[in-house]
Amino acid sequence: MEEAGFNTIFGPDSLPLSNPKPAAVIGPINSTRIAAERGVFTIFPHQREIIPLEEFPDSSTFLIKICIASENFGDIQAQLRRYGITKITLFPELQSIANEITQQVIAERTEPTVS
């Protein structure tokens, strides 16, 4: 990246302890996956040891942990599907598409027929 402000804080010539926190940056939208993920990346400062985000004293101001009980997984997954959020919308590559088609075929086979 050739931006002076970026290189000052995150580049190879930056002062290692001047800024220990990473930054979220928006990259070029040059693939369907990056478009689906909104093209946001985390850039860490040039340091020997990267500090995990959850170890920053103020991490509660920018991190939220969401725990989903395993017994609720199916219900939440079904609700997300109703809203149009599937693995394909998050990871639009061939493997995701193949998995979703397989799941739909299996679901159609197990649905009771109405007569």
C-alpha positions in Angstrom: 0.0 0.0 0.0 1.4 3.3 -1.0 -0.4 5.7 1.3 1.9 7.7 3.6 -0.4 7.6 6.6 -0.8 3.9 6.4 2.9 3.3 6.0 3.7 5.6 8.9 1.7 3.4 11.3 1.7 0.0 9.7 4.6 -0.1 7.3 8.0 -1.9 7.6 9.7 1.4 8.7 7.1 2.2 11.5 8.1 2.4 15.1 7.0 -1.0 16.5 5.5 0.3 19.7 3.9 3.5 18.4 0.6 1.8 17.7 -0.1 -1.7 18.9 -3.7 -1.8 17.6 -4.8 -3.1 14.2 -7.0 -1.2 11.8 -9.9 -2.2 9.6 -9.4 -1.2 6.0 -11.6 -1.4 2.9 -9.8 -3.1 0.1 -10.6 -3.2 -3.7 -13.7 -5.1 -4.6 -12.1 -7.4 -7.1 -13.8 -10.8 -6.5 -17.2 -12.1 -5.6 -15.9 -13.3 -2.2 -14.5 -9.9 -1.3 -17.8 -8.3 -2.4 -19.8 -10.7 -0.2 -17.5 -10.0 2.7 -17.8 -6.2 2.1 -14.1 -6.1 1.3 -13.0 -5.2 4.9 -9.7 -6.5 6.1 -7.8 -6.2 9.4 -4.3 -4.9 9.1 -1.9 -5.4 12.0 1.0 -3.1 12.8 4.5 -4.2 12.0 5.5 -5.8 15.3 7.4 -8.9 16.4 4.5 -10.1 18.6 0.9 -9.3 17.7 -1.4 -8.7 20.6 -4.7 -10.6 20.3 -7.6 -8.1 20.1 -9.3 -9.5 23.2 -6.1 -8.7 25.3 -6.4 -5.0 24.8 -7.7 -3.3 28.0 -10.5 -1.5 26.1 -11.5 -4.6 24.1 -15.0 -4.5 25.5 -15.6 -1.2 23.7 -15.1 -2.8 20.2 -15.5 -6.6 20.6 -18.7 -8.5 21.4 -18.6 -12.3 22.0 -21.8 -14.1 20.8 -22.3 -17.6 22.2 -24.9 -19.8 20.5 -26.0 -22.9 22.4 -25.6 -26.0 20.2 -29.3 -26.9 20.7 -30.3 -23.5 19.1 -28.0 -23.9 16.1 -30.6 -25.4 13.8 -33.3 -22.8 14.7 -30.9 -19.9 14.1 -29.6 -21.4 10.8 -33.2 -21.8 9.6 -34.0 -18.2 10.6 -31.0 -16.9 8.7 -32.0 -18.9 5.6 -35.5 -17.3 5.8 -33.7 -13.9 5.7 -31.7 -15.0 2.7 -28.4 -15.5 4.5 -26.7 -18.7 3.5 -23.2 -19.9 3.2 -23.3 -18.8 -0.5 -24.0 -15.2 0.5 -20.9 -15.2 2.8 -18.6 -17.4 0.7 -19.7 -17.4 -2.9 -17.4 -20.0 -4.3 -18.2 -23.3 -6.0 -17.8 -25.5 -2.9 -20.4 -23.4 -1.0 -22.8 -23.6 -4.0 -22.4 -27.4 -4.3 -23.0 -27.8 -0.5 -26.1 -25.7 -0.6 -27.5 -27.6 -3.6 -26.8 -30.9 -1.8 -28.6 -29.7 1.3 -31.6 -28.6 -0.7 -31.8 -32.0 -2.5 -31.6 -33.8 0.9 -34.3 -31.6 2.4 -36.6 -32.2 -0.5 -36.2 -35.9 -0.2 -37.1 -35.8 3.5 -40.1 -33.5 3.3 -43.4 -35.3 3.7 -45.6 -35.3 0.6 -49.0 -33.7 0.8 -51.8 -35.6 -0.9 
